[in-house]
């Protein structure tokens, strides 16, 4: 019989994994948006990502509380004050241990995927920013960029919106 806290912990890790998968999918969409230079899309994606990260934050608080409760319940003492997932894995029966370990490993793999794609995206953003900077410095004197209107009075320079908007990477 898997201890209640261990079961809760496993479920929590799986929920976190699912949210991080959503974050990964958003990062993939961000990648396209950066390449297409769609600032608006990038902004919207960042907003939904922020919501998911807030969820993760409260899940993390819950996870830490669960682990602390488990530590008290089992009357476990550690050299470090922090209890780790490995500590719990080491202290439970084989079946619980293996399902908890699997949840932990899957979460870690998704986290690595997220980290990798975020690295790629921030490099892409940097490269694109350089592209925009070069473009803008070459066009500094054009009326289009200054006023946003051409000599015929029609709005121009919309292409530059993505540059002018603050990217929350």
C-alpha positions as CSV (number, residue, x, y, z in Angstrom):
1,X,0.0,0.0,0.0
2,X,1.6,3.2,-1.2
3,X,1.7,5.9,1.5
4,X,-0.9,8.6,0.9
5,X,1.7,11.4,0.7
6,X,3.8,9.3,-1.8
7,X,0.8,8.8,-4.0
8,X,0.0,12.5,-3.8
9,X,3.6,13.4,-4.6
10,X,3.6,11.1,-7.7
11,X,0.4,12.7,-9.0
12,X,1.8,16.2,-8.4
13,X,4.9,15.4,-10.4
14,X,2.8,14.1,-13.2
15,X,0.6,17.3,-13.2
16,X,3.8,19.4,-13.3
17,X,5.1,17.3,-16.2
18,X,1.9,18.0,-18.1
19,X,2.1,21.7,-17.5
20,X,5.8,21.7,-18.6
21,X,4.8,19.9,-21.7
22,X,2.3,22.7,-22.4
23,X,5.1,25.2,-21.8
24,X,7.3,23.3,-24.2
25,X,4.6,23.5,-26.9
26,X,4.3,27.2,-26.3
27,X,8.1,27.5,-26.7
28,X,7.8,25.7,-30.1
29,X,5.2,28.2,-31.1
30,X,7.3,31.1,-29.9
31,X,10.1,29.8,-32.1
32,X,7.9,30.1,-35.2
33,X,6.7,33.6,-34.0
34,X,10.3,34.8,-33.6
35,X,11.3,33.5,-37.1
36,X,8.1,35.1,-38.6
37,X,8.8,38.2,-36.6
38,X,5.2,38.3,-35.2
39,X,5.6,40.4,-32.1
40,X,1.9,40.2,-31.3
41,X,1.8,36.4,-31.3
42,X,5.0,36.3,-29.2
43,X,3.4,38.6,-26.6
44,X,0.2,36.5,-26.4
45,X,2.3,33.3,-26.1
46,X,4.3,34.9,-23.3
47,X,1.1,35.8,-21.4
48,X,-0.2,32.2,-21.6
49,X,3.2,30.9,-20.5
50,X,3.2,33.2,-17.6
51,X,-0.1,31.7,-16.4
52,X,1.3,28.2,-16.6
53,X,4.4,29.2,-14.7
54,X,2.2,30.6,-11.9
55,X,0.5,27.3,-11.7
56,X,3.9,25.6,-11.5
57,X,4.8,27.9,-8.7
58,X,1.9,26.9,-6.5
59,X,2.4,23.2,-7.3
60,X,6.0,23.6,-6.2
61,X,4.9,25.0,-2.9
62,X,2.5,22.1,-2.4
63,X,5.2,19.6,-3.4
64,X,7.6,21.0,-0.8
65,X,4.9,20.9,1.9
66,X,4.1,17.3,1.0
67,X,7.7,16.3,1.2
68,X,8.2,18.0,4.6
69,X,5.0,16.3,5.9
70,X,6.3,13.0,4.7
71,X,9.7,13.6,6.4
72,X,7.9,14.4,9.7
73,X,5.6,11.4,9.4
74,X,8.5,9.0,8.7
75,X,10.6,10.8,11.4
76,X,13.4,11.0,8.8
77,X,16.6,12.9,9.7
78,X,19.0,14.2,7.0
79,X,22.3,15.8,7.1
80,X,20.9,18.5,4.8
81,X,17.7,20.3,6.0
82,X,16.1,19.7,2.6
83,X,14.5,16.4,1.8
84,X,15.0,15.2,-1.8
85,X,12.9,13.1,-4.0
86,X,15.7,10.5,-3.8
87,X,15.4,10.4,0.0
88,X,11.7,9.5,-0.4
89,X,12.4,6.9,-3.1
90,X,15.0,5.3,-0.8
91,X,12.5,5.1,2.0
92,X,9.5,3.5,0.4
93,X,8.7,0.0,-0.8
94,X,10.0,-1.1,-4.2
95,X,6.7,-0.6,-6.2
96,X,6.2,2.9,-4.8
97,X,9.8,3.7,-5.3
98,X,9.8,2.7,-8.9
99,X,6.6,4.6,-9.8
100,X,7.8,7.7,-8.0
101,X,11.2,7.4,-9.6
102,X,9.6,7.1,-13.1
103,X,7.5,10.2,-12.4
104,X,10.6,12.1,-11.4
105,X,12.6,11.0,-14.4
106,X,9.8,11.9,-16.8
107,X,9.5,15.3,-15.3
108,X,13.2,15.9,-15.4
109,X,13.3,14.9,-19.1
110,X,10.6,17.4,-20.0
111,X,12.4,20.1,-18.0
112,X,15.5,19.5,-20.0
113,X,13.5,19.7,-23.3
114,X,12.1,23.0,-22.1
115,X,15.5,24.3,-21.1
116,X,17.0,23.4,-24.5
117,X,14.3,25.0,-26.5
118,X,14.4,28.1,-24.4
119,X,18.1,28.4,-25.1
120,X,17.4,28.1,-28.8
121,X,14.7,30.7,-28.6
122,X,16.7,33.2,-26.7
123,X,19.6,32.8,-29.2
124,X,17.0,33.3,-32.1
125,X,15.7,36.4,-30.4
126,X,19.2,37.8,-30.1
127,X,20.0,37.1,-33.7
128,X,16.7,38.7,-34.8
129,X,17.2,41.7,-32.6
130,X,20.6,42.2,-34.3
131,X,18.8,41.9,-37.7
132,X,16.3,44.6,-36.6
133,X,18.9,46.9,-35.2
134,X,20.8,46.8,-38.5
135,X,17.6,47.4,-40.4
136,X,16.6,50.3,-38.2
137,X,20.0,52.0,-38.2
138,X,20.0,51.7,-42.0
139,X,16.6,53.4,-42.2
140,X,16.9,56.0,-39.5
141,X,16.4,58.9,-41.8
142,X,13.4,57.5,-43.6
143,X,10.2,59.4,-42.9
144,X,8.3,56.1,-42.8
145,X,10.1,54.9,-39.7
146,X,9.9,58.3,-37.9
147,X,6.3,59.1,-38.4
148,X,4.8,55.7,-39.3
149,X,3.3,57.5,-42.4
150,X,4.6,57.7,-46.0
151,X,4.5,60.8,-48.2
152,X,1.1,59.7,-49.5
153,X,-0.3,59.8,-46.0
154,X,-0.9,56.1,-45.8
155,X,0.3,54.3,-42.7
156,X,3.5,52.5,-43.2
157,X,6.3,50.9,-41.3
158,X,4.1,48.3,-39.6
159,X,6.7,45.7,-40.1
160,X,8.7,47.4,-37.3
161,X,6.1,46.9,-34.6
162,X,7.7,43.7,-33.3
163,X,10.9,45.6,-32.6
164,X,9.3,48.3,-30.7
165,X,7.5,46.0,-28.4
166,X,9.1,44.8,-25.2
167,X,9.9,41.1,-25.4
168,X,9.5,39.2,-22.2
169,X,11.8,36.3,-22.9
